[in-house]
Amino acid sequence: MNQRTYTKCVRPAAFVMARIHVAVLRVSGRRLGNRWRGGEIGVLSTVGRRSGRRRTIPLVCLRDGDAIVVVASNGGSDRTPAWWLNLQDRPYAELELGGRARPVIAEQATPEDNVRLSRRFCETFPFFGNYRARTERALPVVVLRPLSHTVWT
C-alpha cells in the first residue's frame, strides 16, 4: 500500500479505532483490549501542542526495567504521530498501564539504546518490521520514565 492510500483510507479508520479501543479498555476495566499481538496496551495521554487539550492514544508497550518503551511508528506512515510531536513540545504525560495511571516523562532513546530497544521491539512484535519497511522516515523509539518511584505492575 502506498502512502497516499494509507493517508486517505487507513489513517481515518485508525483514528476511529483508537478512540473505540480506549473506550473499550476503560468500560471493561481493562479486561478487554489490554493486549494486542502479544503486546501490552498502554493508554498515553498528552497535551496537544496547538490546542492545549488532552489527547489520548492506545500504544503497544514494551517494558525495559522501570521504563516503558513505545515506538512512534504511526502504523508505518510517513507522518510523525501527533502524540510524539506533543511529547516533544511537552514531555510530561500520563500512562495508564496495568490498571493504574502514572505520570511519566518522555525522552527519545539514546543512539545506543535505540539500537538495543529497536531490536527488542522487532523481536517481540514482528509486525514492526513491516512498519519500518513501509516508511522512509526513522521511527523514533520513545522511553517513558515514571515520575514517581513506584514500579509498574
Phi, psi and omega per residue, in radians:
M1 nan 2.305 3.134
N2 -1.444 2.925 -3.065
Q3 -1.136 -0.588 -3.137
R4 -1.129 -0.788 3.097
T5 -1.102 -0.739 3.138
Y6 -1.029 -0.858 -3.086
T7 -1.119 -0.668 -3.068
K8 -1.367 -0.643 -3.013
C9 -1.927 -0.925 -2.996
V10 -1.296 -0.742 -3.061
R11 -1.009 -0.838 3.108
P12 -1.088 -0.669 3.116
A13 -1.155 -0.679 3.127
A14 -1.126 -0.651 3.105
F15 -1.062 -0.817 3.137
V16 -1.145 -0.774 3.139
M17 -1.081 -0.640 3.111
A18 -1.101 -0.754 3.114
R19 -1.122 -0.743 3.109
I20 -1.110 -0.739 -3.132
H21 -1.024 -0.833 3.128
V22 -1.084 -0.738 3.135
A23 -1.087 -0.771 3.125
V24 -1.098 -0.770 3.095
L25 -0.972 -0.854 -3.053
R26 -1.252 -0.770 -3.121
V27 -1.141 -0.622 -3.100
S28 -1.505 0.025 -3.075
G29 1.145 0.587 3.138
R30 1.181 0.277 3.073
R31 -1.371 -0.465 3.124
L32 -2.048 2.387 3.037
G33 1.428 0.224 -3.101
N34 -1.541 -0.046 3.076
R35 -2.368 2.588 3.098
W36 -2.583 2.135 3.135
R37 0.871 0.705 3.106
G38 1.483 -0.016 -3.108
G39 -1.877 2.680 3.085
E40 -1.404 2.410 3.125
I41 -1.742 2.196 3.017
G42 -1.922 2.664 3.100
V43 -1.917 1.964 -3.098
L44 -1.706 2.260 3.076
S45 -2.019 2.183 3.131
T46 -2.115 3.077 3.024
V47 -1.887 2.191 -3.141
G48 -1.009 2.288 -3.061
R49 -1.193 -0.484 3.115
R50 -1.776 -0.716 -3.057
S51 -1.468 -0.494 -3.040
G52 1.311 0.109 -3.122
R53 -1.619 2.728 3.109
R54 -1.206 2.296 3.122
R55 -2.149 2.304 -3.049
T56 -2.195 2.383 -3.109
I57 -2.538 2.400 3.022
P58 -1.442 2.416 -3.125
L59 -2.387 2.558 3.012
V60 -1.307 2.271 -3.038
C61 -2.042 2.603 3.065
L62 -2.213 2.254 3.127
R63 -1.451 2.414 3.097
D64 -2.463 1.546 -3.039
G65 1.150 -2.254 3.116
D66 -1.429 -0.175 -3.073
A67 -1.664 2.799 3.025
I68 -2.039 2.344 -3.084
V69 -1.954 2.343 3.036
V70 -2.303 2.835 3.124
V71 -2.120 2.301 -3.139
A72 -1.425 1.125 -3.038
S73 -1.488 -0.550 -3.083
N74 0.940 0.665 3.111
G75 1.136 0.349 -3.130
G76 1.544 0.189 3.127
S77 -1.270 2.704 3.046
D78 -1.282 -0.225 3.141
R79 -1.562 2.363 3.066
T80 -1.212 2.361 -3.130
P81 -1.126 2.508 -3.108
A82 -1.043 -0.621 -3.110
W83 -1.089 -0.618 3.126
W84 -1.267 -0.688 3.064
L85 -1.078 -0.699 3.103
N86 -1.088 -0.749 -3.134
L87 -1.197 -0.554 3.087
Q88 -1.147 -0.573 3.121
D89 -1.383 -0.770 3.136
R90 -2.373 1.770 -3.013
P91 -1.293 -0.111 3.138
Y92 -1.513 2.344 -3.082
A93 -2.622 -3.052 3.065
E94 -2.256 2.390 3.117
L95 -2.162 2.153 3.026
E96 -1.647 2.110 -3.133
L97 -2.667 2.352 3.134
G98 1.121 0.517 3.087
G99 1.458 0.034 3.141
R100 -2.258 2.534 3.078
A101 -1.808 2.345 -3.133
R102 -2.361 2.553 3.029
P103 -1.280 2.452 -3.137
V104 -2.355 2.838 2.979
I105 -2.136 2.374 -3.058
A106 -1.794 2.498 3.020
E107 -2.577 2.599 3.073
Q108 -1.296 2.441 -3.129
A109 -1.064 2.546 3.049
T110 -1.122 2.807 3.135
P111 -0.956 -0.705 3.137
E112 -1.159 -0.823 3.130
D113 -1.159 -0.576 3.138
N114 -1.025 -0.787 3.137
V115 -1.098 -0.871 -3.108
R116 -1.099 -0.822 -3.076
L117 -1.278 -0.611 3.069
S118 -1.080 -0.749 3.115
R119 -1.075 -0.830 3.120
R120 -1.064 -0.725 -3.134
F121 -1.080 -0.795 -3.131
C122 -1.198 -0.580 3.076
E123 -1.200 -0.713 -3.107
T124 -1.341 -0.673 -3.096
F125 -2.214 1.469 -3.054
P126 -0.980 -0.440 -3.129
F127 -1.119 -0.311 3.111
F128 -1.199 -0.422 3.039
G129 -1.072 -0.650 3.089
N130 -1.150 -0.671 3.122
Y131 -1.100 -0.757 3.132
R132 -1.072 -0.703 -3.106
A133 -1.221 -0.441 -3.051
R134 -1.378 -0.353 -3.044
T135 -2.223 2.733 3.087
E136 -1.646 -0.251 -3.122
R137 -1.400 2.681 3.049
A138 -1.250 2.427 3.132
L139 -1.658 1.867 -3.084
P140 -1.110 2.351 3.010
V141 -1.617 2.176 -3.046
V142 -1.994 2.247 3.136
V143 -1.810 2.157 3.109
L144 -1.840 2.005 -3.119
R145 -1.849 2.287 3.122
P146 -1.129 2.487 3.134
L147 -1.424 -0.384 3.090
S148 -1.752 3.005 -3.110
H149 -1.594 0.270 3.122
T150 -1.346 2.689 -3.131
V151 -1.716 2.486 3.066
W152 -1.162 2.441 3.105
T153 -1.877 nan nan
